[in-house]
Amino acid sequence: MKLKTLITLAVIAAAVYIAIDFIRLTPGWRMYGWEMFTKTDDDVLAHPAWRTEANAQMPASGEGIFPDSPYVFYEGWHLFHIHDWENNLKHLRGKPGIHGLEIGSYEGFSAIWALQNILTHPSSTITCIDIFDEQKIEDRFDRNVAATGTPEKIIKVKGPSEHMIRTLEINKFDYVYIDGCHLPKWVLSDAVMSWETLKPGGLMIFDDYTHIDARPEHSRFTRINFIDDYLWNKRGQYRDSPRPAIDVFLDIYAPYLEVVFKKYQLVVRKK
Ligand SMILES: C[S@@+](CC[C@H](N)C(=O)[O-])C[C@H]1O[C@@H](n2cnc3c(N)ncnc32)[C@H](O)[C@@H]1O
């Protein structure tokens, strides 16, 4: 083969590699994979029905992203995962004595969604650990818990997860949701420490498996936005993301778990 042909093939191969790598690192691909080409916003943003028998009489909050509901939520991150949670946790829905643990609750959106859609039996509970270092967010959490009409089902544990997990019962929880500090060191300690609180057969759900912090506007390598985004994402994918911690955990705990779901969130079942 002529040198010119070889060089042409090498250039085409490099261009294809970079194009695939570029797509793989976009937020759309990291969140949805192939579904980014087929799904509409309505398919992925399932809107929860916030009115339940227990809170039917509560006045509308008039605030946040669901002003007609009794809740005050300004962040709806969990909306993107509702379909996956419905599928992954449907076997727990409505059963008595089901207990969830959430590390990182913020305004209480994901906890209250779980309460109203999975932990629906009166004897089921959710334990919420959060450092609550912002008074405004803690006040919203407390207000939202009261607005459920069943505040006794939500056990609030305030403090850093690395301390508070130690106070919990062994083998108590049917699922653990890890959504606290996103730095790898904390994700790893949250996973290792809360593993013991999970029942055999229980699920551990990691948020942000493929998360990469968005490139700050001032961080520019070439001054061409899409190239700067690519270089930022390339560097960030194994650094400031929960992923390296989750990968290490999966590797070391491989004999004791099976991966049951892997997309933007990752779910494992304890054997
Ligand atoms: C992304 S938010 C949680 C969102 C929530 N799960 C939802 O979907 O609505 C992350 C939360 O983790 C909490 N957090 C961060 N570091 C923590 C730590 N070391 N211990 C406990 N909570 C922590 C923050 O205060 C924040 O409320």
The ligand as an SDF file (V2000), in Angstrom:
LIG
                    3D

 27 29  0  0  0  0  0  0  0  0999 V2000
  -27.1200   16.6970   44.7970 C   0  0  0  0  0  0  0  0  0  0  0  0
  -27.6760   17.0680   46.3740 S   0  0  0  0  0  0  0  0  0  0  0  0
  -28.8260   15.7700   46.7050 C   0  0  0  0  0  0  0  0  0  0  0  0
  -30.0390   15.8340   45.8450 C   0  0  0  0  0  0  0  0  0  0  0  0
  -31.2060   14.9450   46.2400 C   0  0  0  0  0  0  0  0  0  0  0  0
  -30.8310   13.5480   46.3630 N   0  0  0  0  0  0  0  0  0  0  0  0
  -32.3060   15.0650   45.2010 C   0  0  0  0  0  0  0  0  0  0  0  0
  -32.2770   14.3390   44.1960 O   0  0  0  0  0  0  0  0  0  0  0  0
  -33.1680   15.9330   45.3770 O   0  0  0  0  0  0  0  0  0  0  0  0
  -26.2980   16.6370   47.3710 C   0  0  0  0  0  0  0  0  0  0  0  0
  -26.5180   16.8310   48.8740 C   0  0  0  0  0  0  0  0  0  0  0  0
  -25.4300   16.1840   49.5380 O   0  0  0  0  0  0  0  0  0  0  0  0
  -25.1620   16.8990   50.7190 C   0  0  0  0  0  0  0  0  0  0  0  0
  -23.7820   16.5660   51.1480 N   0  0  0  0  0  0  0  0  0  0  0  0
  -22.6190   16.9310   50.5720 C   0  0  0  0  0  0  0  0  0  0  0  0
  -21.5860   16.4300   51.2440 N   0  0  0  0  0  0  0  0  0  0  0  0
  -22.0990   15.7040   52.2660 C   0  0  0  0  0  0  0  0  0  0  0  0
  -21.5370   14.9310   53.3350 C   0  0  0  0  0  0  0  0  0  0  0  0
  -20.2140   14.7660   53.4680 N   0  0  0  0  0  0  0  0  0  0  0  0
  -22.3820   14.3430   54.1940 N   0  0  0  0  0  0  0  0  0  0  0  0
  -23.7240   14.4720   54.0820 C   0  0  0  0  0  0  0  0  0  0  0  0
  -24.3020   15.1860   53.0910 N   0  0  0  0  0  0  0  0  0  0  0  0
  -23.5150   15.7900   52.2080 C   0  0  0  0  0  0  0  0  0  0  0  0
  -25.3630   18.3590   50.3330 C   0  0  0  0  0  0  0  0  0  0  0  0
  -25.6430   19.1270   51.4850 O   0  0  0  0  0  0  0  0  0  0  0  0
  -26.5270   18.2820   49.3510 C   0  0  0  0  0  0  0  0  0  0  0  0
  -27.7400   18.5600   50.0020 O   0  0  0  0  0  0  0  0  0  0  0  0
  1  2  1  0
  2  3  1  0
  2 10  1  0
  3  4  1  0
  4  5  1  0
  5  6  1  0
  5  7  1  0
  7  8  2  0
  7  9  1  0
 10 11  1  0
 11 12  1  0
 11 26  1  0
 12 13  1  0
 13 14  1  0
 13 24  1  0
 14 15  1  0
 14 23  1  0
 15 16  2  0
 16 17  1  0
 17 18  1  0
 17 23  2  0
 18 19  1  0
 18 20  2  0
 20 21  1  0
 21 22  2  0
 22 23  1  0
 24 25  1  0
 24 26  1  0
 26 27  1  0
M  CHG  2   2   1   9  -1
M  END
$$$$
